Amino acid sequence: MMIPKRIVPMHFAKFISFMFLFGFVYLVGAKDIKQLEGELKKAKSKTEAATLLNQLGSAYRDAGRLDEAIDQHYKALDIYESLTDQEGQADSYNYLGGTFWRKNDYEQAIQFYTLALQIREQQGEKEEKARILNNLGLASQSLGDYNTSLEYYYRALGCWYQEDNKPEIAITLNQIGNVYLNRNFNDSAEMYYKKSLIIREKLSDTVGIASTLNNLAILYKNQNNFAKAEGFLEQSINLLKQTYYFDQLASNYNSLGGVYWQSKEYKKALENYLQALAMREKTGDKKVIASTMNNIGLIYKDLGNFEKALEYYELSLQEYQAMGDKFLEADALNFIGGVHWQSGNHRKALDYYQRSLSLRDAVGDRKYIARSHTNLALVYRSLGERDSALMEYQEGLSIYKEIGDQKNAAAMLNNIGTLHKVFKETDLAVQYFKMALEMRTEIEDESGIANSSLSLGSTYTEQKKFNEGIALFQNALKISQRLQFQDLEKDILFALAKAHAAKGEFAPAYAYFTDYSKIKDKMMSTESIKKIADMQIRYETEKKEREWQKELFLQKEKNKRQKNFIISGLSILVLISIFSLLIIQQNRRVKQAYALLGVKNQEIVQQKEEIEAQRDAIEDQKNEITKQRDIAEKQRDMITEQKQKITDSIEYASRIQAAVLPPDAAIKEVLSNYFIMFRPRDIVSGDFYWIRKVSQQTVVAAVDCTGHGVPGAFMSMLGTTLLNEIVDKEQFTDAADILNKLRTKVKSALHQTGDFNDSTTDGMDCAVCIFNDGSDQMQYAGANNPLYLIRDAVLTEYEADRMPIGIHLLEEEPFTNNVIELVKGDLIYIFSDGFYDQFGGENGRKMFTRNFKQMLIDIHQLEIAEQQKELEQRFDQWKGNYRQIDDVLVIGMKV
């Protein structure tokens, strides 16, 4: 149960004043929606009505009435569409995106933000465009699509730099840091947070500084640097105490509680959580209240008090269910599942974890979906169900690889190795431990390296490969001691003692066992401290509850007397007010009656004159309407003629563009087994394909230019011309060299200087392949566009460099050249992003790369020509009645 708040006695006069003030504030808050509804009924034009509908939707959203908010925004959108008002449509799309994001329907939010962005790009409004790009970044981040999120944030950052909007630059830098933090790229996260902090300090933005300090604290907490985390949070709290941002102050107390919890200082953790809870209860925000109760539940779970932990988790679950927040409801179910798993009730844990996964699937946050698969795997492993556990681990691994979270992907590899080891599949265990160790070494994850070294070393020891095992243990021991991870150090010392003893080297075995025993004794002392802390917390909590219950009873009696007095006083005031209003209204009616008598006589005389004047006016209006109709018909005919001319010009341009693309006959001379799916969104396209035979090499490129329609077509003509020049007239060494030269020429043609702020951001994404005649090798280089290779029903992705052909916000580097060994029957696919970015399906969501990959695997055994037909059919089926949002290009080639 929740700890009751202490009720402080209040002077009666102050209490009365507070009640009247509270009532007034409540009425003002409630009046916002009613006032907007009243103004809407009196709207004099469609534009005014649409504006008020969006304002009303925003008010509903802030009040938590999300479905009603969406309804109002849709009504506004319908009006703006009927008026062909693009400004209003963009606003409505943006409102809808924000409301769906609040509902945790991130894919739907992305769809509406994308529609708003298209309009803002056409209008050239950089600030509005940047805000929508930030919104798209946040929605993609919420969905776990971190690469796409970063692309949106970097584009937004470029706009803000061009506008020299320092507060927004700081916000976007902070958001980029959050993405890197989510991906466990700590160095990058720290760099962006500190850049944001420097700007905010120059602006004297107290709240912004506090926010960035809080993020830095989370970063250091994740690295187990608790002293630094505490320092940053204390600074942030001291800053916020000078402001009125109590919500953020409560959030920081909550974060500080988390740091103390992780460093096992349970009493301090509980004190900070209770401080946060008391502040949050005053605001009445049920979501954050429930979140704090979850954290208190964590303390009790860690202390082994499972009954008390479940009590807090159940309370938070009820709050989330009442709010209809599926994302947080899934979190609460996950916490409850964790308690049952830790207490050995595995079947019950399985039920809660499955319910959590079901909700997370509905929400679509892929990082949390992966976590649920990991939890399910742990339960299945505890139940001895090897195949089910392996399937869940593989699901989690696949998601982490897709979203680019290498740290968690490595953890999954290590978990799979442990699973194989548990089931005596030693060779498979070694294989996965090696993969995990290699990935963790690559990303410099020191604690991960130590854990994988321990796992692999223990397996080698079981295989009697003592020297290999001991070498791994020694490396892991150095890391654990440097990081001060005593749990890990203890396990490594024990493993070293066992390995040396098994070799017959008893002196070092005894020395390691002695060190192991010292740490074990120290940790047993820590466990005793935990138990004492638990007993102390229980005693203090029960004591406070007894005191508060007594005080609550006395206060209730006093409040009852005060309540009766207040009701009597208010009743008298209400009666006096009603009587006064009746007298005032009666006097008003008498005065109005006298005034009306005088006015009526004048009206009768005027009406006769007005009727005669109106007759003449009607005749004039009739003549004017006839003239206006003739003018409107002429304008309509003129617009129709202009539209036809523009359409004819664009269609002629499309014939020119088609003529520039390689003809089928020319392609068949150099490629024998291929397909090209090419679907422009408009009459002309920003995507294009380019194929050329040069000496003993065949060069194939799939290019996606900035924009679509006419602007994209201009860029595609530039790209075609430059590729012709590079390949036909210049020497190139490999696929990466083609991209490097293309980037140089594009920047020169578009006058893109080294200053990102002063340059256009137009450019291209591109995948280039080179096939050598008589060789089993090919080359690939990519600018944002990857290559997929399918061999023996397994799809391998060759990642592109995260840089465009054009100016880039980050430091420019040479493109990477990939050499790929080919086998007969290999299938190679290069493409633009139009196919998998299309909205559709049952829920109107993006297809995403995971579904696109699965589609290619499903059809890869068909003949190459049939694959194109199947892709066309599946694309149409997915798109349904939704409009195509981008140009689509997919090239498939079979070796």
N, C-alpha and C positions, 0 to 999 in steps of 0.2 A: 504493500500500500504506500501511497505517497506520504511523505512527511508533512504534516499540516503546518501552514504558515502561522507564525505568531501574530496575534491580533493586538495591536497597540491601542490603548484607550485614547479617545479623541474628545477634545472639548466640544460640548454640544453645539455651540454657535458655529464653530468651524465646520462641524459635521454637516449642519444645515446648508452652509455656504457651498461646501464641497458637493453635496447632493444636487443643488440647483445648477452649479457649474457643470457637473458631469452630465446632467440631463440636457443642458443647453448644447454642450459639445456633441453629445450623442445625436441630438436632433439635427445639428448642422451636418454631421457625417452622413446621417441617413437621408438628409435632404438632397445631397448631391445627385443621387439617382432619381429621386422624385422630381427634382427641379429640372433635370435633363429630360425626363419623360414629358413634363409639362411643356417645356420649350419645343420639344419635338412635335407635339400636337399643333403648335402655333407656327410651325415652319412655313415661310412664305415661298420657298423655292425648293427644287429638288436638291440643289447643291447644298443649301443650308441643312436640309433634312439628312443628307448623307454624312455631312460633317458631325451633326449631333448624334447620329447613330454610332459612328466610330468613337465619339467621346463617351457615349453611354456604354458601349462595349468595353472600353477601357475601365470605366467605373465598376462594371460587373466583374471584370477580371480582378481588380484590386480587392473586391469584396469576396473573392473566392468562388464566384458564380460563373464558372468557366464556360459551361454549355450555353448559358444565356448570352455571354459575351460573344461567343462564336456566331450565334444567331444574328446579333446586331451587326457584326462586321460583314457577314454575308449579305445582309440587306443593303448596307452601304455600298458594297461592291457591285451589287445588281444595279443600283442607281447610277454609279459612276460609269459602268459599262454601257448603260443606255445613253449616257451623255457623251460617250467616247472621251471621258476625262482621264487621261493617263496619270496625271499627278495624283488624283484621288484613288485610282486603282492601285498605284504603288503603295500609297499609305495604307489602304485596306489590306493588301497582301501582307504588308509588314506587321500590322496589328494581328492578323490571323496567325502569322508565323510565331509571334510572341506568345499568343494565347495557347497554341498547340504545344509550344515548348514548356509552358507552365503545366500543361497536362501530361508532360513527359512523353508526348507523341512526337519524337524528334524527327522522324522521317517526314511526317506531314508538315512539321515546321520548316524543314529544309525546302520542301516543295514550294511553299508560299514565299519564303525568303528569296528563292531563286527567281520566281516570277517578278517580285519587286525589284530585284537586282537588274533584270533584263531591261525594265523600263528606265531605271535610273542611269544605266549605261547609255541608253539611247539619248537621254536628256543631257548627259554630260555633267550631272550634278555630283561633284567629287565627294563632298561631305556626306550627303545622303547615301551615296554608293558605299563609302567607307563604313558607315554605321551598319548597313545591311551586311557587308562583308564580315564585320565583327560578329553580327548575329549568326551568320552562317558558320563562322568558326566555332562559336560556342555550341551551336546545335550539333555540328559534326563531332566536336569534342565530347559532348554528352552521349553521343552514339558510339564512342570508342573508335571513330575513324580519324586517327590522329594525323596522318599524312595530309588528308584533305583539309582538316582543321588548320594545320600550319599554313597550307597554301592560301586559305582565305585570310588568315591573320597577316601574313606577309603582304598580300595585296592591299589590305586595309592600311597597314603601316606605311606602305609607299604613298598612298593617298594623303595620309595625315602629315607625312614629311613634306609633300608638295604644298599642302595648305599651311605648314608651319604651326600646326595645332598641338602645342606641347602637352596639355593635359590629356588629350586623346592618344598621343604617342606613348605617354607613360602607361595609360590603361592597356593599350594593345601589347606593349612590351611585357607587362605583367601577365597578360593572358597567354602570350607565347611561352613564358616561363612556366605557367600552369600545365600547358600541354607537355612540355619536356619533363616536368615533375611526374605527370601521369605515366609517361613512358620510361621512367626511371633513368633518364639522362640527366644526372644531377649537376654535372658541370655546366651544361647548357642552361639548365633552369636557373642556376645561381647567377650566371652571367646576365641573363635577361632581367632577373629580379633586381640586380644591382644597377643596371642601366635605368630601370624604371625608378628606383629609389633616388638616384642622382637628380633626375628631372623633378621629381616630386619635392625634394628638399629645396631645390632652387625656386620652386613655385610656392614654398611654405604651405603645402597641401597636407595639413595635419592628418586628416582621415586617410588620405592616400598613402602617406608614409607608414601609418599604423597598419594598413592593409598589407603593404609589401613586407614589412617586418614580420607580420604574422605568417606570410608565405615562406619567408626565409627560415622561420622557426620550424615550420612543418618539414622543410627540406632537411634541416639538421637533425630533427627528430628521427626522420626516416634513415639517417646515417648513424643513428645511435649516439650522436653528439648532443647529449641532453643538456649539458651546461650551456652550450651556445644557444640551444633552442629556448631554454628558460630565460636567458639574457635578452634575446630579441622580444619574447613575449612580455617580459616585464617593461621593456621600453615602450612597446605598443600600448600596454595597459595604462602606463603613466600619461602617454599622449592623449588617449581617449577619455581619461578622467577630466580633461580640460574641456571636453566637448559635450554635446547632448546626444551623441550616438551611442545610446545605451545598448541597442541590439548588438552592435559590433563589440562593445565592451564585454557583454555577456558571452559572446562568441570567443573572445580571447581568454576569458576565465575558463571556458570549456576546453580550449586548446591547451592551456597550461595544465589543467587536470589530466589531459591525455599524456603530456610529457611526464608528469609525476607517476602516472599509472605505468607507463612503459619502463620507467626507471625503478619501478617497484616501491615507490614511496606512497603507499596506499592511503595513509591518513591525509597527506597533503593533497593527493588526487581527489579524495572525497570532499575535502573542504572546498576546493575550487569548483568541483562539479555542483555542489550544493549552492555556492555563491552564484554560479551561472543559472541554476534552476530558479532561485529566488528572484533574480532579475527578470528572467524570461516569463515567470508566472505573472509578474506585474503587467507585462505587455499583452498577455493573453494569447500569444502565438503558439498554438497547439503543436505545430510541426517541430519547432525548436525545443519545446518542453519535452516532447516525446524523445527527441534525439538525446537530450541530456539524461533522461531516464535510462536510455540504452547504455550510455557510458557508465552510469552508476551500476547497472547490471553487470557490466564487464568487470568491475572491481570485485563484486561478490563472486562472480564465476572464477576469477583468478585466485580468490581466497578459498575456493572449494565450497562456498556456501551456495549450492546450486538452487536450493529452494527460493532463497531471496533474489538470486539473479533472474530466475524465471518469473518471479512476481513483477519485477521492473520491466522485463521484456514483454510480458503479456499486456501490461498497461500501455506501453508504447505501441504495440500492435493494434490494440483497440482504437487508439487515437488515429493511427494511419488509415485504418479501415473506414473509420467514420469520415475522414477527409477524402477518401477515394484516391489516395496517392499510392499507386501501384509500385512505384520505384522504392519508396520507403517501407511499404508493407513487405516487399520482398526482402529488404534488409532485416526487418524485425524477425521474419520467419527464419532467415539464415542464422541470426543470433540464437534463436530458440533451438534450432537444429544443432548448433555447436555445443550448447549446454547438454543436450541429450547424448550427443556423441561422446563428449568428455566424461559423462557419468556412466557410459557403457550401455546406454539404451539405444542400440544401433538402428533397430527397425523404426523407432519413433524419429530418430535423427533423419533417416532416409525419407520419411514422409514429409518432414518440414523442408528439407533441402529440395525435394522434387517440387513442392508447392512454390518455393522461392524461385526455382529455375523457370517454372511455367510463367510466373509474373514477369521475370526479367526478359524472357523471350518476347512477351507482349510489348514491353517497353522498348526493347531493342538496344540496350546499352551493352555492347559486346564485351567490354572488359569485365563487367559484372557477370555476364553469362559465362565467361571462361572461369571465373572464380567459383560459380555454382557447380560447374563440371568437375573442378578440382575437389570440392567438398564431397560430392557424390562418389568420386573415385576413392577417397579416404574411407568412406563408410563401406563401400563394396569390398575394399581391401581388408577392413576389419572383420567383415562377414565371410571372408575367404572366397569371394566370387571374383576370380582373377579376370575373366573375359570382360565382365561388366566394368570393372575398375579400369582395365586397359582402354576400353572404348571411351570412357569419360575423360581419361588423361589425354587421349589423342584428340578429342574434340577441343579441349582447352588449349592444347599445343597449337592446333590449326588456327584458332582465333588469335592467339597471341602473335603468331607469325604474320597473320594478315594485317593486324593493326600496328605492327612494327615494335612490339614490346619485347625486346630481346631478353631482358632480365627475367621476366616471367616465363618466356619460352624456354630458357635454359633451366629454370626451376622445374618445368614440366618434364624436360628430358631426364633430369635427375630423379624425379618421382617415378618415371617409367622404369628407369634402371633399378630403383629400389624395389618396385613391384616384381620385376623379373628375378631379382635376388631373393626375395621372400619365397617365391615359388620355385627356387633352385634352378633357374634358367640362367646360369652363370655367364655364358658367352654373350647372351643378349644384354645382360646387366652391364658387362664391361663395355659393350658397344655404346650403350646410351650414356653411361657415366663419362666416357671419353668425349662424346658429342657435347654433353653439358659443360665439361671442363674447358673444351675448346672455345665454346661460345662465351663462357664467363671470362675467360682470359682475354678474348677479343674485345669485350666491352669493359674490361678492367673492374669487374665486380669482385672485390677482394673477399668479402664474406662468402660469396658464391663459390669462388675458387677453392677456399678452405673446405667448404662442405663437400664439393665434388671430389676433391683430393682425398678426403676422409672416406667417402663412399667407395671410390675406385681402389684406394689403398687397402681397405678392408676386404674387398673382393679378391684382390691379388693375394692377400695373406691367406685367405681360404683356399686359394689355388696353389699355395706354398711358394709363391713368387715373392719371397720375403724382402729381397733388396729393393724391388720396384715399389712395394708397398711402403717400406720404411722411408724411401726418398720422398714419396708423396706426403706421408705423415709429417716429415720434418718441415716441408714447405708450408703445410697447413698450420703447424704449430706456431711458426713465426708470425703468420698472418693473424691468428687468433689472439696471440699475446700483444701484437701491435694494436689490434682493434679492441683489446680488453673484453673479449667475449668468453667469459669464464665457462659457460655451459659447453661451448664448442671445445675450448682448451682441455677441459676435463675428459671429454670423449676421445680426443686425439691422444692424450697422455695414456689413457687406458689401452688404446689400440697399439701404441708404441710398446707398451709393457708386454702385451700379448705377443706381438710379432717377435720381439727380441727373445722372449722366453721360449717361443716355438723354435727359434734358431739355436737355442741352447746358450744364448748370451745373457746370463743371469744377472750380471752386475748392472748393465744399463737397464735391464728389465726392472730390477729392484728400484733403481733411481727414479725411473718414470712412474712406477707404481706409488712410490712415496709422494711425489709431486701430485699425482692423481688423488691420493687420499687426503692431502691437505686441502685441495680445492673442494673435494666432496664434503669434508667436515665443515668448511666455511659455508658451503651452499646449504647444508643441513641446518646451520645456524640461521641462514636467511629464511628457510622454511619455518623455523620456529618464530622468527620475527613476524612472518606473514600470519601465523596462527594467533600471535599476541595482538597484532594489528586487527585481525578479524574480531577477537574477543573485545578489544577496546572499542572498536567501531560499534559492535552490537550493544555494549553496555551504555555508551554515550547516546546512541540513537534511542534505545529504550527509555533511558532516563529523561531525555528531551521530550519524547512522546508523552510520558506520564505528566511532566510539567505542563506541556502545552494542552493536554486534554483537560487538566484542572483549570487552567487559565481560560480555555475555550468555553467551559461550562459557565464560569463566572461572567465572562464577556457576553455570552448568549442571553443570560438573564438581564444584564444591563441593556443590551441592544433591544430586547423585547419591550422594555419600558420606554426606551427612546423611540422605538418604532411606533408604538401606540400614540405617543405625543405628536410625532411627526405627521402621522396619518390624519389626526384630528386637526392639526394646524393647516395642513394642505387642503383638507376638505373645506374648511372655512374660507380659505383663500380662493378655492375653485368656485364656491357658491357666490362670493362677492364679485369675482371676475365675470361670471355668467350674468348676474343681475345687472352689472354695469354695462356689459355689452348689449343687453336687451334694451336698456334705456337709450343708449347711444344710437342703436339701429332705429328705434322708434322715432327719435328726433330727426334723424337723417331722412326717413321716409316722408315725414310731414313736409320738410323743406323741399324735398324733391317733387312732391305733389304740386306745391304752389308754383315752383319753377316750371313744371311741365305745362300747366294751364296757360302761362304766358307764351311759352314756346309754340304750343299747338296752333294758336291763331296765326302766328307768323309763318309756320310751316304750310298751312293750307294755301296762303297767298303764293308762297314760293313754289309750291308743287305745280300749280297751274303753269307758271312761267317755265319751270324746269321741263315739264312734259313737252312743251312746244320746242324748247331748245334741244331736247334729246332727239325729237323727231328729225330735226335738221342734222344733228350730229350723226345719227344712224345712217343717213343718206351719204354723208361725207365718208364715214367709215367703210361703207359698202364699196365706194369708189376706190378708197385706199387699199382695201383688201384685194380687189381685183388687180391693182397695179403691183402689189407685193407678190401675189401669186405668179404673175408673169415674170417678175424678177427672179423668184425662187426657181422657177422652171428653167430659166436661162442659166442660172448658177449650177443647177443640178446637171444640165447637159454639158456645161463647161468642165465641171469636176469629173464627170464620166469620161469625157474626151481626154482630159489630162491624165487620169488614172490609166486609161488604155495606152496612152503614149509611154507612160513610165513603165507599165507592164511589158509593152512591146520591146522597150529598150533593155529591160532586165532579161527578157527571154532571149534577145539577141546576144546579150552578154553571156548568157548560159551556153549558147551555141559556140561562142568563142572559147569559153572555159572548157567545154567538152572537146573542142578541137585540139586544145593544148594538152589534154590528158592523153596518155599513151593509148593508141587504138588496140582493139583486141588482137588483130592480126600481128601487130608488132610484139605484143606481150607473148603470144603463143610461140613466137620464134625463139624466145629466151627462157620461158617457163612452160614446162609441159603439163604440170599437174597443180593447178591453182584455182582459187576463186577470189573475186573481189566484190564484197557487199558495200555499195556506195549509195547512200541516201542523204542528199542535202535536206536541211530543214526548210529552206526557202528555195526559190527558183535557182539561185546560184549558191555556191558552197564555200565555206572557209576551210574544209578538209580537202585534201587531194592526195593522190597516189602518184608515184614517180618511179619509172623502171627504165634502166638503160644497160645495154651490153657494151663493155669497154674492154678491148683485147680479150683476155681469158677470164674476165670477171663480169658478173651480173650484179648490178646495184639495184636494190628495191627499197623504197622509202614510203612510210605512211606518215603524213604530216597533218597536224591540227593547228590552224592559225587562230590568232586572237579574233573572237567574234564570229559571226555567221552572216549569211545574206551578203549584201553588196560590200560592206567593209571587209568581211572575211574573204570575199572573192578577190579584192584588190591585193590582200596579203598573199593569197595563194598564187596569183600571177607573179608576184615578186619572188616567192619561194621557188616556183618552177624555173624562172629565169636564172636565178642565182645557182640552183643545182645544175642546170645545163652548163653554166659557165665554169663551175668548179670541176665537174666530172669530164666535160669535153675538152676544156682548154688548159686546165691546170693539172699538175701532178698531185695525187693524193696517196698517202701511205696506207691508210686503213680506214675503217668506218668512223672511228673517233675523229680522225683528221678531217673528214668531210663535215662533221658537225662543228668542229672548231672553226673551220673556214666559213661555213654558212653563218655562224654566229657573228663573226667579224664583219661579213658583208651586210648582214641584216642591220647591225648596229650603225654601220656607215650609211646605208641607204636611208635609214629612219632618223639619222642625226642624233643617235643616242650616245651622249657623252658619258664620261665616267661618273657624273653627278646624277644619281637616281632621281633627286628632287626635280631637276630641270629637264628630264627626258620623258618621252612617251613610254608607256609600259607595254606597247604592242610587241608581239613576237610570235613564236611558234613552239609547239611541242612536237617531237619527231622521233621515229624509230627507223634506223638504217641498217640494212643487212647487205653483206657482200658474200656472194657464192663464187668460189673458185672452180673453174672447169677442171675435171679430172682429180679433184681433191675431196676428201671426206670432212673437210673443215669449212666452217663459215665464220664470218665476223659479225658482231652486232654492237651497236652503240645507241644509247637512248637519251633523249632530253625529255624527262618526265614520263615518257611512254615506254613501258616494259615490253619484253618479248616472252611469249609462252611457248614451251616445247612439250609435246606429249609423246612419250615413248613407253610402250608396254602398259598403256592405260594409266600412266602416272604423269601428272602435269608438273613441270618444273618452271619456275618463274625466274627469268634473268632481269634483275632490277635495273631501272634506268637511273641516271644521275638526276638529283632533284634540282635541276637547273633548266631554264628555258633557252630557246634560241632567241636571244635578245638581251637587253639589260636586265640585271638581277640585283636584288637588294643586298644579298650577301656577297662575300668575296668570290670572285670569278675563278674557277679552276678548269683545267683541261678535262674534256670528256673521257670516260673510261672505254677502252676497247676490249670487248669480250670475244675470245676465240672458243668456238663450240665444236666439239667432235660430233659428227653426224653418223647415224646408222640408218640403213635403208628402212623405210617405213615411218621415219620420224615425221611429225606434223609440226609446222611452225606457224604461229599466228602473231601478226602485229596489227595495231588498231589505234583509233582515237578513243576518247572517253565518252563519246556520244551514246554508244550502245548501253553501257552499264550505268550511265547517269540518268537514263530515261525513267520517268515516273510511270507507274502502272500497277498491275496486279490487283488483288482483292482490296488492299488497303491504300492504294494510291501512293506507294512508296518507291524509292529508288531501287533499281535492280542490285547494284553494288557488284564489286569484282568477284565476291565469293560465289554468287549465283551465276555470273558469266563464266567463271572457270568450270563450274559443275556442268553448265550447258555444253561447253566445248568437250568435256570428258564424255558426256552422254552421247554426242553425235560423232565422235572422232573415228568410229569404225565405218561410217558411211563413206561412199565414194565422195571425192572432193566436191564435185558439182552438186551432189545431193546435200552436202553439208550447208552450202549457201542457201538452198531452198529451205532447209530446216531452220537455219538461223533467221531468215526473213519471216518465216511463219511464226516462230517463237517470239520474235520481236513484236510483230503485229498483235499477237495474242497477249503479250505482256502490256503493251501500250494501250490496247483497248480503245476507249473513247478519249483518252488523254491526248493533248497536243504534243507533237514531237518538240523537244526543248533544245536539241542541238543537232549538228550534222553528225552522220554516222558513217564510219569507215572501218571495215574489217577485211584484212588480207590473210588468206589461208594458203599454205604451200606444203606439198608432200614430197619428201625426198624419195 
